[in-house]
Amino acid sequence: MTSKAPPSAEEQLTFLTKLQRLFAEGDFTATYKFALLIALSDLAVELGTDDGAELALRTRQIAERFVQLYWRHALPYGTGRPHTGPGVLIQSLGVQAAVLTAIEEFRTRSSATTLHEARKDALYGTLLSKVAAVVSAQPLAYLQNFGGITDPFLYERPGRGIVMLKPNVAYCLRRFHPLVQQLSRTHWVGHIKANRRNHGILGDTGDLEDFLFEISRQSLAIIGAGLRKLDGPRCFYCGEGLQGSDVDHFVPFALYPRDLAHNFVLAHPQCNRSKSDSLAGRSHLERWLQRLTYRSPQLNEIGEVAGVTVDSRTAHRVAAWSYANAHAAEGRAWVKASTYEAIHSDHLLLLTAL
């Protein structure tokens, strides 16, 4: 793609205004549109650039993200509260969302229990084709309808199986990724809670977002055990020995809420709480990049067993994006408790050296 100057401040504001209108004025009869916004913003971070260029995506790439997003949702959810019973949450105002039905059917015919296993199954291609057809016919066709009109401000569809993010859109999705994610997830949870057919499952539960979007405790335990074996019983940040430990997202989950095997490290609970949602300082970043280079096969194996996404290149691109955004905003990185450093060009040079 030919490079193009980044959008002006006024163009970015126009994008945000239209995004707000989409949420306020759009017709959300299912959760697909929220999933589509999440998928597009993730792919913009992972595949886009920091200019105003268009970005071509394949429908099957988007469908792959839909399978990842809905994979766990196809399992019964239960709160254990009185007068409730476990069940698969309804994610449409009509019949159950077809993507969930397709995943459920795949599960009944396959022995795969994780996405990594599913991708190796001969039936996975059929599942992906079904989901791609749903994505093409429904959210891609209707997402940009709001306020009684069609406003194709996000993308065009120039050919079969192709979605072209318009000039400036990939940049804005990268720039405002945390906001797009937060809005989409909040509305997604609200849509499910508002569906009366889910009341017998949910009761007055308040932790639905954890089930829908966050890694399971079982997967976290597998990752923690694998990292302890790989890196030894030491905190990634302070280097001191571990007794109790947390599995931490090196690039904070609040900045990029997608679980990538190569983004996990072990940390003292105290270091994890102190770092919180901050990016890590230069010395930590340097060691993380070395680990990404030299221990990627072992991290692949840990991720595959835990059933989380395995992709070292994506983890690197996400880190480069997050530090570049922070540098542009004159952000600061966490070094240790109560100690921060400015994020400057040296951090970015580390990320471009590989």
N, C-alpha and C positions, 0 to 999 in steps of 0.2 A: 504494500500500500504506500502511496505517496504521502510524505509527512505534511502536516498542516499546522499552522500556529495554534497554540492552545486557545480555548474560548476565553473571551473577555469576562470581566466580573459581571457585566450586565447579562451576557449570555448564560453564565452559570446561574444567576439569579432567576432568569427565565425558565431554565431547566427545573430548578427546585420548585418554582411556582406551579409548573405544569404537573410535576410529580405529586405535589400536595393536592392539586385538583383531582388527579387520578384516584387517589385514596378517598377523597371526600365525595366525588361525584360518580365514581365508577360503579358498575353493577357486579357485585361479587356473589354469584350463586354457588360457587365452590371455592376451594382454597388454591386452585391452579394458578391464578394470577399472582398470588403472593409467592408461590414457588417459582414462577417464571421470573419475577423481579430479582429474587435471590440468586437464581441461576445466572441471569444476565450480568448481575453485578460481580459475582464470583469470577465468571469467565473474562470479564473486562479486566479485573485485577491480574488474572493469571496469564492472559494472552494479549492484552492491550498495551498501549504505550502512552507516555505522558505528553501527547500532543493532541491535536484535534482530528486526527485521521479517523476514517471509517474503520469498522472491524467486522469482517465476515465470519459468521459462525454457521455450523451445520446443525440442522434440526436434531440429528442423532446425538450431537454433543450436549444439547440442551436436554434431550430425553434421558441421557446418562445421568445428568444431575437430578432429574426428577426421580429416577429409580433410587439414587442415593438418599434424597430427601424423604421419600415415602417408604423406604425399605422397612424401617422400624415401625412406622405407623400402621403397617399391615398386621402387626401383632396385637393381641388383646391388651387393653389397658385397664388396670384396676386400681382402685384407691384403698380397698379394704374397709372403707367407711360403712356405717350402718345404712341399710336401704339402698345399697349400690351393688352392682355386679360387674365383673370384667366383660369387656367386649371391644371389638374393633370400632374406633371412633368414626362417626359419619362425617364426611368432609364435603358434602354437597347438600343443597336444599332439596334436591330430587333424589334419584337413586344414588347408591354409593358411588363415589368417584371411580371412574373406570381404571385409572392408574392403580389404585389400591386393589381393585378386583383382579387386574392382570398380575400383580405381584402375588396376591393370595393364590391364584391358580398356578403360578410358577412354583410356589413353595410346595403345593400339594403334589407336584409331579417331579420335584427335584429334591435331592438329599442335601443341597447346599444350605448352610445355616448362616454364612456370612456373605457379604458382597463379593469378597475376593473369591470365594468358592463358586458363587453364582456366575461370575464372569467366565469361569472355566467350563461351565455346563453347556452342553450342546443346545439347550433350550433357551439360553440367554439371548441369543440373537433374535429369536421370535418375540421374547418379552420386550426387547428394546424397540423392535419394529412396531409393536402394539402401542407402546408408550409414545413413540415419535408421532404416530398417527393421531393420537389424542391431543398431544401438544400442538400439532399443526392445525387441527380442526377447531380447537377450543381456545386456550389462552392466547396463542399467537394471533389468532384471528380477531379476538375481541378485547385484548388488553387495552388498546389505545382508543376504545370507545368510552367516552365519559361526557357528562353534561349534555347528553342528547346529540353529540356529534362524534365524528371520528377525527382524531388529531394524531397523525403518525409522526410524533416527535421523537420516538425512540428508535424505530427501525422500519425498514422496508423489506419486502420479500421478492427479490428480483428473479428468482428461479426456484424450481422444485428442490426442496431440502436445504435452501440457503436463507439465512437471516442476516441482513446487513445493518449493523448498528450505524446510525447516521453520523455525520461529522459532529464532533464535540461530545457525543453521547458516551462513548467508552471513557473519555477523559472524566466526565462528570460522574459516571458510575464508580470510577476508581477514586475520585476525589471525595465523594460523599458516600462511600461504601458503608461505613458504620451506620449512617442515617437510613439508607435504603434497607439495610438488614433489620434494623430496629423497627422501623415502620412496618415492614412486611411480616416480621415474626409476631409483633403485637397484634396486628389485625388478623393474622392467621389464628392465633389463640382465641381472640375474641369471636371469630366466626364459628369455631368449633363449640365454644361455650354457649353461644347464642342459639345453637341448633337444639331444639327441644328433644329431639331423639337421642341426644347424648346425655341428658340429665340423669337417666338411670345408671349411667356409667360413672359420671363425674361427681355427682353430688355437689358439694361446695369446695371441691379440691382447688388448691392454689398452686400446685407444682406441675401443671400441665406442660409448661414451656420446657421443663427439664426433660420430660419424656419425648416431646416432639423434636427437640433440637440438640440436646446435649448427649455426650457419650455415656454409655451405660456404666454402672459401677463394676460390672463383671469385666468389661473391656479395659477400664482403668486399672483394675487389679492385674490383669494380664500384662498391660504395658508397664506398670510399675515393677513387676517381677522381672520382666525382660530387661528393662533399663538398669535395674540393680545388678543383674548378671553382666550386662554389657559394660557399664561405666564404673561398676564398683559401688560400695555403700558410702558414697560421698556426695554432698550437695554440689550441684553443678555450679552454683554461684559463689559460695564462700569456700568451698573445698573441704569443709570440716566433715567428720564422719556422721553418718546418718543412723538414727534409731527410728523414730517416726519420720515419714517423708510424704510429700505431696507430689503428684504428677502435674507439672506446670507446663502451660503453653508458652514457649519461648517468645514468639510473637503473640501478644495477648489475645485471648478469645474475644475480648470486647472490641478489638480492632478488626479481627478477621475470624468470625465465628464458624469455622469449619475445622474439623479434626483431621490433621495430617500427621502421620506417624513420625516424620522427620522433625516435627515441630515440638515434640515432647521432650522434657528433661525432668530429672528428679531434683527436688529442692527441699530444704528444711521448711516446715510450715511457717517459721518466722520469716525466712527470706522470701517465700512465696507471698505472704501477706504484705511484706514491706514493698516488694516490687509491684504487686497488685496489677494494674492495667497499664503500667509503663513499659516502654521498650527498654531493653538491657543495654548497658554501657559497652564501650568499644572492646574492652578486654573480653567480656562475655561473648560478644558477637564474633570476635576472632576465633575463640575456641569452638563456638557453635558451628562456624563455617568449616573449620578443620574436621570436626566430627561428621559434618554432612559429606565431606569429601572422602574420608577414610573409613567411615563405618556405615556407609549407606546400605550395603548388603545385609548387615545385621539388623539395621533399623527396618529394612524391608520385611525381614522375617518376623520381627516383633509385630509390625503392623498387620501383616497377613493373618497371624494367629489371633490377634485382637479384633480383626474385622474392620479396621479403619483404613482410610485412603493411604496408599503408598505411592509417593511421587516426590523424589528429592528435587527435581527441577522446579516443580510447582512451589515447594516449600521455599526454595531460594528466591523465586520471583516474588512471592508474597512478602518475604523479608525485605527485598529491594524496594518494593512498592511502599511498605510501611515506613521504612527509614527515610525514603525520599519525601513522603508526605510530611513526616515529622520535621525534617530539615526545612522544608518550605514554610512550615508554620512556626519555625524557631523553637521547636520542642526541645525537651531535655530527656536524657536517658538515665535510668537507675543504675547506680554502681554498687551501693550497699545501703544499709539502713540510714536514712536521712542524708544520703549523699547522691547528688546527681551531677551530670555533665551535659554541656550543650551538644546537640547533635549537629555535626558539621561535615565538611566534605570528606574527612578521613573515614567516617563511617560508610559513606557511599562508595568510596574507593575500594574498601574491603569487599563490598558486594559486587563490584564490577570486575574484580581481579580474577574471579574463577572463569 
